[in-house]
Amino acid sequence: MLKYLGETGTNEAEMQSIVYEAGFQYAFPKEVENEASKIKREISQGEILKRRDFRKTTTFTIDPVDAKDFDDAISLRNLTDGNFEVGVHIADVSHFVKEDSLLDEEALKRATSIYLVDRTVPMLPEILSNDLCSLKPNEDKLTFSAVFVLSPSGKIISEWFGKTIIHSQKRFTYEEGQEILNKKSGLYYSLLNILNQLAYKLRDQKFAAGAISFE
């Protein structure tokens, strides 16, 4: 099959040629798009009751400024005993993409999303990659989470893994988060500062245990 990509040397033609020369496709098969369009957008009360509810726990995403989708978020809750509950939440794609479905088979063929200089060729149709499975702020989202209770020194007191529902309050960029930490003031500064301190303590523990910084 022949396809006209545009005039040689133009950005659009060169970007498309990279994708096609590597054996990938931009467009999804029509039957895959049709299957994606039939996915129910509403989250049933029955589904919520099956999950641990984090919607009242402060949660946000932190991504590059040009990120197109937001598939992971972090939450923090100060506990009455002085410890911290830290949650890492990943979009629960498996809720929408069922095993052996057309969507599943297409995702298996693609294996991953492709990130070019000026665009992304997603592994899943846009309704999933940029909407249902994107942890956008101010929306209830289904997730799979790793939740840890940490002491102020970074010691893991307990851990839990399972299906959850979250409601992100804010989409941070890396630059915004760093600016708030540098100024020591701003939206969610205290939470960002606690997470930052815990991250450094965990990093120190990791290197003390023999980890290598390949950078």
Buried (B, 14 or more C-beta within 10 A) or exposed (E): EEEEBEEEEEEEBBBBEBBEEEEBEEEBEEEBBEBBEEBEEEBEEEBEEEBBEBBEBBBBBBBEEEBBBBBEBBBBBEEEEEBBBBBBBBBBBEBBBEEEBBBBBBBEEBEEBBEEEEBBBBBBBBBBBBBBBBBBBEEEBBBBBBBBBBBEEBEEEEEEEEBBBBBBBBBBBEEBBBEBBEEEEEEBBEBBEBBBEBEEBBEEBEEEEEEEEEE
